[in-house]
Amino acid sequence: MDEMTKNKLKELGFNDFFSQNLKDIISEGSSVARVVSEYKEAYRVKDAHGEYLARITGKHVFNAATRIDYPAVGDWVIINKTENEKATIQKILVRKTILQKKYSDKNDTQVIATNIDVAFIVQSLDKDYSLNRFERYFVLANEGGIKPAIVLNKTDLVTREDLYKTIEEIKNRFSNVDILCSSTITGEGLQELIKYIKKGLTYCFIGSSGVGKSSLINKLLKSDIIQTNEISATSGKGRHTTTTRELYVLESGGIVIDNPGTREVGMVNADIGIESVFAEIAALSRACMFSNCTHTQEHGCAVTKALCDKTLDSQKYENYIKLKKENEYYEMTELEKRQKDRKFGQFIKKTIDQLKEDT
């Protein structure tokens, strides 16, 4: 790989990690490219020389066991170029990080994006704001090896006093997390956000629909390249009109990924992420009498003791238990889920029958 090619790839986020994993897998006539957008059964990839519409090989489809085995926005891939600015994806390079989630009604995993350095968790200072939702996204980021950062958007909707109160509330709940404030209406915080985004690093904007992720990226790009609908005066929310994920390179050299808003964020084998986000509870659990303590009703539980002593925040505890149970449910096999649901259904039926007998 010549020096010019290396420099062009660096602009897309290529670094030593990917270079080391490139050895012995690239052949003559192939090139390294990054997936910059994903469509149905197709991808747009970019290498040192241009952009191409790409598809995966039939062999790749045959060998893919789950959605994780398919390319995703942010991936580095080996491509073979064909005619008319098209290409075939031959291989996915080892991922440095991955952001993924599950749906409550599906067993499959959805890859949000890969090879991200920082995940901007965006919430707007209106009805969307929730400390528990921050915690949920922190778990996903930590599980994928990604640094989370908070963006409090739409600061024009609240007073200075309320904004400072919110920031203090976040700091009391979460330690050592970067908090940025922004408004695309007044321009507040946009320069700070630009300075935060470093050249050659990849940043992903995630959050619910209507929090202003796409509008923020438009401001960073100094263009209205991402279309957004008007914000509803009733709900205070708008809908992202694009369903695809997109990767953009800023003038400053930073790389950003826009994601459609998500209604639900299911856990994916998130034991490590949960323990990391809830480090205080993880530390307390080491003093529990039983190693398999669920921290709900067991005798000798150090976690529930701290809760009773009010040295542990009750909202943090409740969210911890909720996420642990949810993660356990997602990790169950489909058979186990059906058995669990069947037992619950039998319990409900038995209870109803008992109530009828009593009346």
C-alpha positions, 0 to 999 in steps of 0.5 A: 500500500503506497503512502498516498493510499494510506493517507487517504484511508487515514482520513476515513479512520484507518489506523494501526489496529486495522493495518495489523489485521490486514496482513496476508488477506489482501490480494492483488486487484483488491483494495481496502474500503469502509462501508459508509452506508447500508441499503437493502441487500447493498452497501456504499463503500469508499476507498482511497480512490472513490465510492462504489455500490457494493454487494456481498458474495453468494458464498458470504451469504451462505456462510453467514450465521447471524446478522453480525456476519454481514457488513455494517456501516463503519466496517472496513472491508476488502473489495474487488472493483467491477465496472460502472463504479460497482464492487464486490465485498470479499471479506470484513476486517476484524472489528475494533468495536461494535454497537448492537441491540436486540428487539424484544420480539425478535431473536436476531441482533441488529448491528447499529454501527462498528469501529466507533470510538465515541458514542454520542448519546443524544437526548433533547431537553423536553419529554425525551429526557430520561436518566434510565435511558442514558444508563441503557445506552451506556450499557450498550456502549460499554459492552461494545468497547465504545466510550459514551458521551452525553449530548443534551440537545435543544437547550433553547427549550429550557431556562439556564436554571433548569439546564444547570439543574439537569447537568448536576442531576446527571453528574450525581448519577454518573461519574466521569462522563463527558456532557455537551450541550447544544441547540441548532436553533441558537447555535449554542455548544456547536463550536464545543462539539466541533472541538470535541470531535478529533480528526481520524476518530469515528463518532456515532450519534444515537438516541430516540427519533426527534432528539435532533441527531440529524440536525446536529450533524447537518450543522457540523457538515454545514449542509442540509444533506440529511433531510428532517421533517418539521418538529410537531408543535404538539409532541415537540418531536420530528421524524428522521425521514432516512432509514439508512445509516450514513457515515460522513467526514467533517471538514475538521477530519472527524468522522460521524455516523448518523442513525435513524431514531430507535424506539427500543434498545434491547440488551445483547449479552450485556453482562460486562456492560451492565457490570461496568455501568453499575460498578457501584452495585457490582462492588457491593455484590462482592459482599453478598452472602451468596455468589448467585445472589439476585439482589432482590430478596436473598438473606445477606444481600449487601445490595439490598442492605445498601438500598435500605440504608439509603446509601444506594440510589433507588432509581439506579437500583431499579434500573439495574434490576430491570436491565439484568432481567431483560438481559437474562431474557434476551440470552434465553433460547427461543425454547426457553422463552416459550417455556417461560411464557407458557408457565406464566400463561398457566399461572395466570389461568390458574389465578383466574380460575381460583378467583372464579371459585372464590366468587 
